Amino acid sequence: MNQKVKLFAEQVLVVFVLLIAFLLLFEEKLVLPYWIQPVGRMHPLLLHFPIVLLILAMLLDILRFRKGGNAMLVYRNLAQGFLLGGVLLSGITVIMGLFLSHEEGYAGDTLSWHKWTGVSIFFMAAAIYWMGKGSWYRAPAAWVSAVALVFVLVVTGHYGATLSHGEDFIMEPIIANTAAPVVPLEQAIVF
């Protein structure tokens, strides 16, 4: 990655950290104008891309500690690039989600869990990015970081799916299939 682009992206990351902290601190006093609502509604549109980038970054981050000379440097640079891109996109996603959460119809414990785990992803990924640049950062730290981040991604996704699609969305086909009685072929209605 070009050094100027990387430096600019790191500065944008610092701005996102401060902006998200500000939005969280003053969330109760935040009044969004109507023209910001479309930005919040783009939250579901964008959120899948940073998830993929963060998972790829964690995989590459673990691979960078394998023995192999020049390959370690390539994995390190790729991991940092994917991680920086994933963190920046997750920051945009968090801001959009915070805007969306102010619309009617979003409330309750599920929203709270989704919001705070989503914010945690952003801050964890930013911390992993900055830690990964340190000389002390080794394979055990990469493994712990990767497992923790992917776990929080899964939990956040679960609460997001619950908000969007309802309770037990993932397991509903299995639950519905086991609960439905088998209808004899003679009594079945065919459309």
Number of C-alpha atoms within 10 A of each C-alpha: 10 7 8 9 10 15 12 12 16 19 12 14 19 13 13 21 16 12 14 20 14 11 15 15 11 11 14 9 8 12 10 12 7 8 8 12 16 12 15 22 16 15 20 14 10 15 19 14 14 23 20 13 21 26 20 17 27 25 16 23 29 22 19 24 19 12 9 9 10 9 14 18 13 14 20 20 17 18 26 23 17 23 26 25 21 24 29 23 22 29 28 21 26 24 21 22 22 20 23 22 18 17 14 7 9 14 12 9 10 17 16 14 16 21 19 14 19 25 23 17 25 26 19 17 25 23 13 23 20 13 16 20 11 9 7 9 13 15 15 11 16 22 16 11 21 22 14 13 21 16 13 16 18 13 16 22 18 19 22 19 17 17 18 12 11 12 14 12 13 13 9 12 11 9 11 10 10 10 9 8 8 9 9 7 8 6 7 9 7 5 3
